[in-house]
Amino acid sequence: MKLACLVLACIIVAGPITTNAALSCGTVNSNLAACIGYLTQNAPLPRGCCTGVTSLNNMARTTPDRQQACRCLVGAANSFPSLNAARAAGLPKACGVNIPYKISKSTNCNSVR
C-alpha cells in the first residue's frame, strides 16, 4: 500500500513537469524522416512528409517546444551535407504550414518564440 501511494505521488508530482517538457530530437526526426529524399535528392514531396511537418507543428505549441524543435532541425540540417537549403527553408510553406522561423543550418533558435 505504501508503495502504491509513493508511485501515485510521483505521478502527480511528475505529471505537470512532463507536460512542459520540450520535444525530443527523436520525435522531430521521426516526424520528418519521410522528407529526407525531398530535402537531399530532389525527390518529389511525399504526402508523409507533410503529415509529419503538420504533426510536428501541432506538437510544438510552447516557446520551449518550438525552440527545441528548431534546435533539432538545425542539428539535422547540419548532418546532411547534401541538404537543399532552398527546399528546407520552403518545406513548411510547401506543406501549407506556417512556422515562426526559417529552417536553415544557421537559424538562431534562441530567438524563436
N, C-alpha and C positions, 0 to 999 in steps of 0.2 A: 504494500500500500504506500509506504514511504517513497519507494522508487517511482511509482506511478505519479505521485504528487510532484516529485522532482522533475520528471520528464514533462509533465504538464506545465510546470512553472517555467521551464526552459523554453518551451514552445511559445508561451505567452510573452516572455521577455524577448525572444529572438524574432518573433513574427514581424514586428514593426521594423526591426533592423534589416531583415532580408527584403522587405518590400521596398526599401530605399536604396538597396544595393545597385551599383552600376551594372550595366550589361557586361557579359564576359566576351572576350575576343572569340572564343569558341562559338558563341551564339551568333555573333556578327559574321564570322567566316562561314558557318554552316548556312546562314540565310543567303549569302552571296555566292556560294560555290557554283551555282548554275551560271553565273556571269563571267566566269574566267575566260571561256573561249571568246566571248564577245569583246572583252577588255584586252585580250592579249593576242588574239589570232584573227581579228576582224571577221569573226563568225557572225551570223545573224543573231539578233537579240531574242533569246528564248523566253517564252512565257514564264517559265520557272524563275528566271532571273528577276523579272518584275514582281512576281509574287513574293520573292524574298526581300526585295527592296521595300515593298509596301509593308510587309510584316515587320521588318526591322524599324521602319519609320513609326509604326504603331506602337512598338515596344519602347522606343526612346522618347518618353514624354517629359522627363525631368531634365534639368540642366546637367546634373552629373551623368545621366544616361546618355544624353546627346554628346557630351564631351568624351565619354568613354567610347562610344561608337565611333566618333571622329578619330580618336587615337588608334583604334583597331583598324580603321580604314586606311589611315596614313601608314601604319606599320605594314599592312597587307600590300598597299601600293608600292612601298619601297622594297618589298620582297620579290616583285615581278619586274625584272629589267625590261621586258618586252611590253610593259603596260602602255596602252594607247592613252595618253593623258587627256586628249580631247574627248574620247569616249567615256573615260572615267568621270570627267567633270560634267558631262552631259547625261550620265546614266539616270539620275533622278528624274530629269525632265523627260527623257525617252520613255520612262515608266509612268509618267503622269504624277510624280510625287514631288513635293516641294520640301527641301531641307534647308536649314538656315546657314549652310556653309558650302563651300566648293570642295569637292573630292579631289585632292591632289596630294602629291608627295610632300608638299611644304605647307599645308594648312596649319594655322595656329589654333589648335583645338581648345586652348585656354580661353579664347575669345568667343567660343560658341556658347550661346545662351538658350 
